[in-house]
């Protein structure tokens, strides 16, 4: 075809007869229908494949650290519902007993084990006791953690050390104690509950974010190294969740204002997700041996923005910081959420989280 004829053909395409336009529209509709149908078929096939290949948790031995309240308690309930044998640990024996009684009243018997996860010898004894009671440990869920809220000017070196000890080293101790037996059996699963604070450093959460970045690095490194041993590692990045946990967090500086913004953002339905939904998604990821899972739509959006535009994310976090309370107040002293209540929190804005606190053993 000559160049002239090509040009004429291209120009003619813009001046189709009515019957030709109808034909083209029909072709486009058919193409769109085929595309949507193909996408739906792919989703259905993926769902069916996941369902067929999902690991059966019946009879599996699961240990959940920090399992006496909040997300840990929800995870204990969900794993038990799936038929797993569940052990939970925590420092507070009263909380632990209350949680086990609550689960037993729902028909789920769990093994409550008191343990200070900051003590390596106690952690090793904990893993040993779980193996003695259950025969082996199939799934270790590192969920225990602490959080300090306030400007960096109010934080001390001890705050960072304590966060690293509980959020990172406690998990490391448990992993190192559980690994030899898992490697010998060439089977096992490590689930590390990190946080979006382990992907994006959020202002006024510096010790927490630093320790969660460390845990994320450990978790991804373990995933790479342990694949050869048949051991799965799942790194979980939850966004804000309605667990009722702010009342047990530590606040510094203008502690009442810090508690207000933190507890409100943790309670609003469009910024946070329910702890029950999070627990179900984590257990599902465990059954499907997923390497990484990001929980909640806001967290997924933030993750994608940070991946594509890291400098923009840092700039946005700087703008967020300007909106947060300035240094001052009680300075480097600490107050719990319960000690930091104001007219803003509790209020109608935090209702969902207050209800979650009652359900999730956050209030004794």
C-alpha positions as CSV (number, residue, x, y, z in Angstrom):
1,X,0.0,0.0,0.0
2,X,1.4,3.4,-1.0
3,X,1.9,6.2,1.5
4,X,-0.9,8.1,0.0
5,X,-3.4,5.2,0.4
6,X,-2.3,4.8,4.0
7,X,-3.0,8.5,4.8
8,X,-6.4,8.3,3.1
9,X,-7.2,5.2,5.1
10,X,-6.2,6.8,8.4
11,X,-8.3,9.9,7.6
12,X,-11.2,7.8,6.6
13,X,-11.2,6.1,10.0
14,X,-12.4,9.4,11.5
15,X,-15.3,9.6,9.1
16,X,-17.0,6.2,9.4
17,X,-20.5,5.5,8.1
18,X,-23.1,4.9,10.9
19,X,-23.1,1.1,10.3
20,X,-19.3,1.1,10.5
21,X,-19.4,3.0,13.8
22,X,-21.9,0.6,15.2
23,X,-19.7,-2.3,14.2
24,X,-16.6,-0.7,15.8
25,X,-18.5,-0.1,19.1
26,X,-19.7,-3.7,19.1
27,X,-16.1,-4.8,18.7
28,X,-15.0,-2.6,21.6
29,X,-17.8,-3.9,23.8
30,X,-16.8,-7.5,23.0
31,X,-13.1,-6.7,23.7
32,X,-14.1,-5.1,27.1
33,X,-16.3,-8.1,28.0
34,X,-13.5,-10.5,27.1
35,X,-11.0,-8.5,29.2
36,X,-13.3,-8.4,32.2
37,X,-14.2,-12.0,31.9
38,X,-10.5,-13.0,31.7
39,X,-9.7,-10.9,34.8
40,X,-12.6,-12.5,36.7
41,X,-11.5,-16.0,35.6
42,X,-8.0,-15.2,36.8
43,X,-9.2,-14.1,40.2
44,X,-11.5,-17.1,40.5
45,X,-8.6,-19.4,39.6
46,X,-6.3,-17.8,42.1
47,X,-8.9,-18.1,44.8
48,X,-9.5,-21.7,44.0
49,X,-5.8,-22.5,43.9
50,X,-5.3,-20.8,47.3
51,X,-8.1,-22.7,48.8
52,X,-6.8,-26.1,47.4
53,X,-3.2,-25.5,48.4
54,X,-3.8,-23.8,51.8
55,X,-2.2,-25.5,54.7
56,X,-4.5,-27.3,57.1
57,X,-3.9,-25.9,60.6
58,X,-5.8,-28.7,62.4
59,X,-3.5,-30.1,65.2
60,X,-0.7,-27.6,64.4
61,X,1.1,-26.3,67.5
62,X,1.1,-22.5,67.5
63,X,2.8,-20.1,69.9
64,X,1.7,-16.4,70.0
65,X,3.8,-14.0,72.0
66,X,1.9,-11.1,73.5
67,X,-1.2,-13.3,73.2
68,X,-3.1,-12.1,76.2
69,X,-4.7,-9.0,74.7
70,X,-5.2,-7.0,71.5
71,X,-4.3,-8.5,68.2
72,X,-2.5,-11.4,69.9
73,X,-5.8,-12.4,71.6
74,X,-7.6,-12.2,68.3
75,X,-4.9,-14.4,66.6
76,X,-5.2,-17.0,69.4
77,X,-8.9,-17.2,68.9
78,X,-8.6,-17.4,65.1
79,X,-5.9,-20.1,65.1
80,X,-7.9,-22.1,67.7
81,X,-11.0,-21.8,65.5
82,X,-9.0,-23.3,62.6
83,X,-8.2,-26.3,64.8
84,X,-4.7,-25.4,65.9
85,X,-3.3,-26.1,69.4
86,X,-2.5,-22.7,70.7
87,X,-0.1,-21.4,73.4
88,X,-0.1,-17.8,74.4
89,X,2.5,-16.0,76.5
90,X,2.7,-12.6,78.3
91,X,4.4,-11.0,81.3
92,X,1.2,-10.2,83.2
93,X,-0.1,-13.5,84.7
94,X,-3.4,-11.9,85.6
95,X,-4.0,-10.8,82.0
96,X,-2.9,-14.2,80.8
97,X,-5.3,-16.0,83.0
98,X,-8.2,-13.7,82.1
99,X,-7.5,-14.3,78.4
100,X,-7.3,-18.1,78.7
101,X,-10.6,-18.1,80.7
102,X,-12.2,-15.8,78.1
103,X,-11.1,-18.1,75.2
104,X,-12.2,-21.3,77.2
105,X,-15.7,-19.8,77.7
106,X,-15.9,-19.6,73.9
107,X,-14.8,-23.2,73.5
108,X,-11.1,-22.7,72.8
109,X,-8.6,-24.2,75.2
110,X,-5.2,-22.6,75.1
111,X,-2.0,-23.1,77.0
112,X,-1.2,-19.9,79.0
113,X,2.5,-19.4,79.7
114,X,3.9,-16.5,81.7
115,X,7.2,-15.2,80.2
116,X,9.3,-12.0,80.2
117,X,10.4,-12.0,76.6
118,X,13.2,-9.6,77.3
119,X,14.9,-12.4,79.2
120,X,16.6,-14.7,76.8
121,X,16.7,-17.7,79.2
122,X,13.0,-17.3,79.9
123,X,12.3,-17.3,76.1
124,X,14.3,-20.5,75.6
125,X,12.5,-22.1,78.5
126,X,9.2,-21.0,76.9
127,X,10.0,-22.7,73.6
128,X,11.1,-25.8,75.4
129,X,7.9,-25.9,77.4
130,X,5.7,-25.5,74.3
131,X,7.6,-28.4,72.6
132,X,7.2,-30.6,75.7
133,X,3.4,-29.9,75.9
134,X,2.7,-30.1,72.2
135,X,5.5,-32.4,70.9
136,X,6.8,-29.7,68.6
137,X,6.3,-26.1,67.6
138,X,4.9,-25.6,64.1
139,X,4.1,-21.9,64.0
140,X,5.8,-19.1,66.0
141,X,4.0,-15.8,65.9
142,X,6.1,-12.9,67.1
143,X,3.4,-10.4,68.1
144,X,4.6,-8.9,71.4
145,X,5.5,-5.2,71.2
146,X,5.5,-1.8,73.0
147,X,5.1,1.7,71.7
148,X,6.2,5.1,72.8
149,X,4.5,8.2,71.4
150,X,6.0,11.7,71.5
151,X,8.4,14.0,69.7
152,X,12.0,12.9,69.4
153,X,13.0,15.7,71.9
154,X,11.1,13.8,74.6
155,X,12.7,10.4,73.9
156,X,15.7,9.1,75.7
157,X,18.3,6.5,74.7
158,X,16.6,4.2,77.1
159,X,13.4,4.5,75.2
160,X,15.1,3.3,72.0
161,X,16.9,0.5,73.8
162,X,13.6,-0.7,75.4
163,X,11.8,-0.6,72.1
164,X,14.6,-2.6,70.4
165,X,14.7,-5.1,73.3
166,X,10.9,-5.8,73.2
167,X,10.1,-5.3,69.5
168,X,13.3,-6.8,68.0
169,X,15.4,-8.8,70.4
170,X,12.5,-10.6,72.0
171,X,11.5,-11.9,68.5
172,X,15.1,-12.8,67.7
173,X,15.4,-14.8,71.0
174,X,12.2,-16.7,70.1
175,X,13.3,-17.4,66.5
176,X,16.8,-18.6,67.6
177,X,15.3,-20.9,70.2
178,X,12.7,-22.4,67.8
179,X,14.9,-22.7,64.7
180,X,17.0,-25.8,65.4
181,X,14.0,-28.1,65.8
182,X,12.3,-26.6,62.8
183,X,15.4,-27.1,60.7
184,X,15.8,-30.6,61.8
185,X,12.3,-31.4,60.8
186,X,12.6,-29.3,57.6
187,X,9.2,-27.8,58.5
188,X,7.9,-24.8,60.4
189,X,6.5,-21.3,60.0
190,X,7.6,-18.0,61.4
191,X,5.1,-15.1,61.4
192,X,6.5,-11.7,62.4
193,X,4.0,-8.9,63.1
194,X,5.9,-5.8,62.1
195,X,3.9,-2.7,61.3
196,X,3.7,0.0,58.6
197,X,6.0,1.7,61.0
198,X,8.6,-0.8,59.7
199,X,8.2,0.5,56.1
200,X,7.5,4.2,56.8
201,X,9.0,6.1,59.7
202,X,6.1,7.9,61.2
203,X,6.7,11.2,63.2
204,X,6.4,10.9,67.0
205,X,6.9,7.1,66.9
206,X,10.7,7.1,66.4
207,X,11.7,4.3,68.9
208,X,8.8,2.2,67.6
209,X,9.6,2.7,63.9
210,X,13.4,2.1,64.4
211,X,12.7,-1.2,66.1
212,X,10.1,-2.3,63.6
213,X,12.5,-1.5,60.7
214,X,15.0,-3.8,62.4
215,X,12.4,-6.6,62.8
216,X,11.4,-6.2,59.1
217,X,15.0,-6.6,58.1
218,X,15.4,-9.7,60.2
219,X,12.2,-11.2,58.9
220,X,13.0,-10.7,55.2
221,X,16.5,-12.0,55.7
222,X,15.1,-15.1,57.5
223,X,12.7,-15.6,54.6
224,X,15.6,-15.8,52.1
225,X,17.9,-18.0,54.2
226,X,15.3,-20.5,55.6
227,X,13.6,-21.3,52.3
228,X,16.2,-24.0,51.7
229,X,15.2,-25.6,55.0
230,X,11.5,-25.8,54.1
231,X,10.6,-23.1,56.7
232,X,8.2,-20.4,55.7
233,X,8.5,-16.8,57.0
234,X,5.6,-14.3,56.7
235,X,6.2,-10.6,57.4
236,X,3.1,-8.8,58.3
237,X,2.7,-5.0,58.0
238,X,-0.5,-3.9,59.6
239,X,-1.7,-0.4,59.4
240,X,-3.8,1.2,62.2
241,X,-6.0,-1.4,63.9
242,X,-8.8,-1.0,66.4
243,X,-7.4,-3.2,69.1
244,X,-7.9,-0.8,72.0
245,X,-4.2,-0.7,72.6
246,X,-3.6,3.1,72.9
247,X,-4.7,3.1,76.5
248,X,-1.7,0.8,77.3
249,X,0.9,2.7,75.2
250,X,3.3,5.3,76.7
251,X,3.0,9.0,75.9
252,X,5.6,11.8,76.4
253,X,5.8,15.5,75.9
254,X,2.3,17.0,75.7
255,X,0.9,13.6,76.6
256,X,-2.8,14.4,76.6
257,X,-2.6,15.9,73.0
258,X,-0.4,13.0,71.9
259,X,-2.9,10.5,73.3
260,X,-5.7,12.3,71.6
261,X,-4.3,12.3,68.0
262,X,-3.0,8.7,68.4
263,X,-6.2,7.2,69.9
264,X,-8.5,9.1,67.4
265,X,-6.6,8.1,64.3
266,X,-6.5,4.5,65.7
267,X,-10.3,4.5,66.0
268,X,-11.7,6.0,62.9
269,X,-13.1,3.5,60.4
270,X,-11.6,5.1,57.3
271,X,-8.0,5.2,58.8
272,X,-8.0,1.9,60.7
273,X,-9.3,-1.7,60.4
274,X,-10.9,-4.1,62.9
275,X,-8.5,-6.4,64.8
276,X,-10.8,-9.4,63.9
277,X,-10.4,-8.7,60.2
278,X,-6.6,-8.3,60.6
279,X,-6.4,-11.6,62.5
280,X,-8.3,-13.5,59.8
281,X,-6.1,-12.1,57.1
282,X,-2.9,-13.0,59.0
283,X,-4.0,-16.5,59.6
284,X,-5.0,-16.8,55.9
285,X,-1.5,-15.6,54.9
286,X,0.0,-18.2,57.2
287,X,-2.1,-21.0,55.7
288,X,-1.0,-19.9,52.2
289,X,2.6,-19.4,53.3
290,X,2.7,-15.9,51.9
291,X,6.0,-14.1,52.3
292,X,4.5,-10.6,52.9
293,X,1.1,-9.1,53.7
294,X,0.1,-5.5,54.1
295,X,-3.1,-5.0,56.0
296,X,-5.7,-2.3,55.4
297,X,-6.4,-0.2,52.3
298,X,-4.7,3.0,53.7
299,X,-1.6,1.0,54.5
300,X,-1.5,-0.5,51.0
301,X,-1.8,2.9,49.4
302,X,0.9,4.3,51.6
303,X,3.1,1.3,50.8
304,X,2.7,1.9,47.0
305,X,3.3,5.7,47.3
306,X,6.4,5.1,49.4
307,X,7.7,2.4,47.0
308,X,7.3,4.7,43.9
309,X,8.0,8.1,45.5
310,X,10.1,7.7,48.7
311,X,11.2,11.4,48.8
312,X,7.5,12.5,48.5
313,X,6.6,10.2,51.4
314,X,9.4,11.7,53.6
315,X,8.1,15.2,52.6
316,X,4.5,14.2,53.6
317,X,5.7,12.8,56.9
318,X,7.4,16.2,57.5
319,X,4.1,17.9,56.9
320,X,2.4,15.5,59.3
321,X,5.0,16.3,61.9
322,X,4.1,20.0,61.7
323,X,0.5,19.2,62.6
324,X,1.5,17.1,65.7
325,X,2.0,18.5,69.2
326,X,5.2,20.5,69.8
327,X,7.7,19.4,72.5
328,X,6.8,20.4,76.1
329,X,4.3,19.2,78.6
330,X,5.9,16.5,80.8
331,X,9.0,16.3,78.6
332,X,10.9,13.1,79.0
333,X,8.6,11.7,81.7
334,X,6.1,9.1,80.7
335,X,2.3,8.6,81.1
336,X,0.1,5.8,80.0
337,X,-2.9,6.3,77.8
338,X,-5.2,5.9,80.7
339,X,-3.3,8.7,82.5
340,X,-3.5,10.9,79.4
341,X,-7.3,11.1,78.9
342,X,-8.9,14.4,77.9
343,X,-12.1,15.8,76.5
344,X,-11.0,14.6,73.1
345,X,-10.2,11.1,74.1
346,X,-12.3,9.2,75.2
347,X,-15.0,10.8,73.1
348,X,-17.4,9.9,70.3
349,X,-14.4,9.9,68.0
350,X,-12.8,7.0,69.9
351,X,-16.0,4.9,70.5
352,X,-14.9,2.0,68.2
353,X,-11.5,1.7,70.0
354,X,-13.1,1.9,73.5
355,X,-15.4,-0.9,72.5
356,X,-12.4,-2.9,71.1
357,X,-10.5,-2.4,74.4
358,X,-13.3,-4.1,76.3
359,X,-13.4,-7.0,73.9
360,X,-9.7,-7.5,73.6
361,X,-8.7,-7.6,77.3
362,X,-7.1,-4.2,77.3
363,X,-9.0,-3.1,80.4
364,X,-8.8,-5.2,83.6
